[in-house]
Amino acid sequence: MGCVMSIAIGRPAIGNIDRLFFPGMALASAVMLFVGFSRSYFLRSADLPALTALYHLHGALFTAWIALFVAQTALVAGRRPDIHRSVGVAGVVLAAAVFVVGVTVSIETLRRQGGGSVGASDPRSFFAIPLGDIIVFAALVAVAVLQRRRTQTHKRLMLLATISLLTAAIARFLQAGTTGLFLGTDAFVLALVVYDLASRGRVHPATVWGGLMVAGFKPLLYALSGTQAWLAFADALRG
């Protein structure tokens, strides 16, 4: 019994280290968003063409989501779950707006870019990436809301949903090809996997299937984006 007690004392409670990890990941997401979009949005040069109202709304909503995520993790770390739950209602509305505007911007970008050769240079194929981002985001947030009373599941799904939104920022930061931007997003997922193993001795189920959605669904959708069925779907949306 003494041995068990010494182990328990020597190992921090999961709740205590959660209060460091999740706010840390939220801040890392905020930094990545700013760095990735600094030139094209936050510190946009006056020499660049002005953004339309739709793209300004898109940027504002995505920024608001990251800011809300930082605030929500800080509230939990500060032991104010009451405020966290109250603010969460606004978070659901914001998430819905992020989804609707995200899909709209993806389709508008597809229409604006026009056609191209089939493959990575074809906007119709690349359209699968932002569409996959926003679909995964919406799915993970929806399940996270349904699982809000299961805090360990809820916080992981919200983190993974936010990571799903970072693909575009990571792509701009890395200036890499498609494989590079997927791997960049996967690095954030891997951080959660490593944290689970270090803090719990196993990977939480929500990390497993939520992480697979972030790391697996989008590359799979992109792999299908060169098929005739996908190209026809994109053409129909493009009008």
C-alpha positions in Angstrom: 0.0 0.0 0.0 2.9 2.4 0.8 4.4 1.7 -2.6 1.1 2.5 -4.3 0.7 5.7 -2.3 4.3 6.8 -3.2 3.6 6.3 -6.9 0.3 8.2 -6.7 2.1 11.1 -4.9 5.0 11.1 -7.4 2.7 11.3 -10.4 0.7 14.5 -11.0 -3.0 14.1 -11.2 -4.3 14.0 -14.8 -6.5 17.0 -14.2 -3.5 19.1 -13.1 -1.4 18.4 -16.2 -4.4 18.7 -18.4 -4.6 22.3 -17.2 -1.2 22.9 -18.7 -1.4 20.8 -21.9 -4.7 21.8 -23.4 -4.2 25.6 -22.9 -0.6 25.1 -24.3 -2.0 23.4 -27.4 -4.6 26.2 -27.8 -1.9 28.8 -27.7 0.2 26.8 -30.2 -2.8 26.7 -32.5 -3.2 30.5 -32.2 0.4 31.1 -33.0 0.2 28.8 -36.0 -2.9 30.6 -37.2 -1.2 34.0 -36.9 2.1 33.0 -38.4 0.5 31.1 -41.3 -1.9 34.0 -42.2 0.3 36.9 -41.2 1.2 37.9 -44.7 -2.2 37.2 -46.4 -4.5 38.4 -43.6 -3.3 39.7 -40.2 -0.4 41.8 -41.6 -1.6 42.0 -45.2 0.3 44.4 -47.3 -1.5 47.3 -48.9 0.1 46.3 -52.2 -2.0 43.1 -52.3 -5.6 43.2 -53.7 -8.2 44.0 -51.2 -10.1 41.0 -49.7 -13.8 40.8 -50.3 -16.4 41.0 -47.5 -16.8 37.2 -47.6 -13.1 36.5 -47.1 -13.0 39.1 -44.3 -15.9 37.4 -42.6 -14.2 34.0 -43.1 -11.0 35.3 -41.5 -12.8 36.9 -38.6 -14.8 33.8 -37.8 -11.9 31.5 -37.9 -9.9 33.9 -35.7 -12.8 34.1 -33.3 -12.9 30.3 -33.0 -9.3 30.1 -32.1 -9.6 32.9 -29.6 -12.6 31.2 -28.1 -10.8 27.9 -27.9 -7.9 29.7 -26.0 -10.4 31.3 -23.7 -12.3 28.1 -23.0 -9.2 26.1 -22.2 -8.0 28.9 -19.9 -11.4 28.9 -18.1 -11.1 25.2 -17.4 -7.5 25.6 -16.3 -8.6 28.4 -14.0 -11.3 26.1 -12.5 -14.2 28.0 -13.9 -16.3 25.3 -15.6 -19.5 27.3 -14.9 -18.3 30.1 -17.2 -16.9 27.6 -19.6 -20.3 26.0 -20.0 -22.1 29.3 -20.4 -19.7 30.5 -23.1 -20.0 27.1 -24.8 -23.5 28.0 -26.0 -22.0 30.8 -28.0 -19.3 28.4 -29.2 -21.9 26.2 -30.8 -23.3 29.1 -32.7 -19.8 30.2 -33.7 -18.9 26.7 -34.9 -22.0 26.6 -37.1 -21.1 29.9 -38.6 -17.5 28.7 -39.2 -18.8 25.7 -41.0 -21.3 27.5 -43.2 -18.9 30.3 -44.2 -16.0 27.8 -44.6 -17.9 25.8 -47.1 -19.1 28.9 -48.9 -15.5 30.3 -49.2 -14.2 26.9 -50.4 -16.8 26.9 -53.2 -16.2 30.6 -54.0 -12.5 29.9 -54.3 -13.2 27.0 -56.6 -15.3 29.1 -58.8 -12.8 32.0 -58.8 -9.8 29.8 -59.7 -11.6 28.1 -62.7 -10.4 25.0 -64.3 -7.0 23.4 -64.7 -5.2 20.2 -65.6 -6.4 17.1 -63.7 -4.1 16.5 -60.7 -2.6 18.6 -57.9 -2.8 21.7 -60.1 -6.5 21.3 -60.7 -8.5 23.5 -58.3 -11.3 20.9 -58.5 -8.9 18.4 -56.9 -7.4 20.8 -54.4 -11.0 21.7 -53.3 -11.1 18.4 -51.5 -8.6 19.8 -48.9 -10.5 22.8 -47.5 -13.8 20.8 -47.8 -12.3 17.9 -45.9 -11.0 20.4 -43.2 -14.4 21.9 -42.6 -16.3 18.5 -42.7 -14.0 17.0 -40.1 -14.2 20.2 -38.0 -18.0 20.1 -38.0 -18.2 16.4 -37.2 -15.8 16.6 -34.3 -17.5 19.6 -32.8 -20.9 18.0 -33.1 -19.8 14.9 -31.3 -17.8 16.9 -28.7 -21.0 18.9 -27.8 -23.0 15.6 -27.5 -20.2 14.3 -25.2 -19.8 17.5 -23.2 -20.4 15.7 -19.9 -17.5 13.3 -20.6 -14.8 15.9 -20.1 -11.9 13.8 -21.3 -13.6 13.0 -24.5 -15.0 16.5 -25.0 -11.7 18.3 -24.6 -9.9 16.0 -27.0 -12.5 16.3 -29.7 -12.5 20.1 -29.4 -8.8 20.2 -29.7 -8.8 17.9 -32.7 -11.6 19.9 -34.4 -9.4 23.0 -34.0 -6.4 21.2 -35.4 -8.4 20.4 -38.4 -8.8 24.1 -39.2 -5.1 24.6 -39.1 -4.2 22.9 -42.3 -4.3 26.1 -44.4 -2.2 28.0 -41.9 0.3 25.1 -41.8 0.5 25.0 -45.6 1.3 28.7 -45.7 3.9 28.4 -43.0 5.7 25.3 -44.4 5.4 26.4 -48.0 5.2 22.7 -48.7 3.3 20.4 -51.1 0.2 18.5 -50.3 2.1 15.8 -48.4 3.9 18.3 -46.3 0.7 20.1 -45.2 -0.9 16.9 -44.2 2.2 15.9 -42.2 2.2 19.3 -40.5 -1.3 18.8 -39.3 -0.5 15.3 -38.2 2.3 16.7 -36.0 -0.4 18.4 -33.9 -2.3 15.2 -33.6 0.8 13.3 -32.7 1.4 15.7 -29.8 -1.9 14.7 -28.4 -1.1 11.0 -28.8 2.2 11.4 -27.1 0.6 13.4 -24.3 -2.0 10.6 -23.7 0.7 8.0 -23.5 2.8 10.1 -21.1 0.0 11.1 -18.9 -2.4 8.1 -19.0 -0.2 5.2 -20.2 -2.6 4.7 -23.1 -4.2 6.6 -26.0 -7.6 7.9 -25.2 -10.3 6.4 -27.5 -11.4 9.9 -28.6 -7.8 10.6 -29.6 -7.7 7.5 -31.7 -10.9 7.9 -33.7 -10.8 11.7 -33.7 -7.1 11.7 -34.7 -7.9 9.2 -37.5 -10.5 11.6 -38.9 -8.0 14.5 -38.9 -5.1 12.5 -40.2 -6.9 10.0 -42.4 -10.2 11.4 -43.8 -8.7 14.4 -45.5 -5.9 12.6 -47.4 -8.4 9.9 -48.4 -10.8 12.5 -49.7 -7.9 14.1 -51.6 -6.9 10.7 -53.0 -10.4 10.5 -54.5 -10.4 14.0 -55.9 -9.0 13.0 -59.2 -11.8 10.6 -60.0 -14.5 11.4 -62.5 -17.2 11.4 -59.9 -15.4 14.0 -57.8 -14.5 16.2 -60.8 -18.2 16.1 -61.8 -19.2 17.0 -58.3 -16.8 19.9 -58.3 -18.0 21.1 -61.7 -21.6 21.0 -60.5 -20.6 23.2 -57.5 -18.6 25.6 -59.7 -21.5 26.0 -62.1 
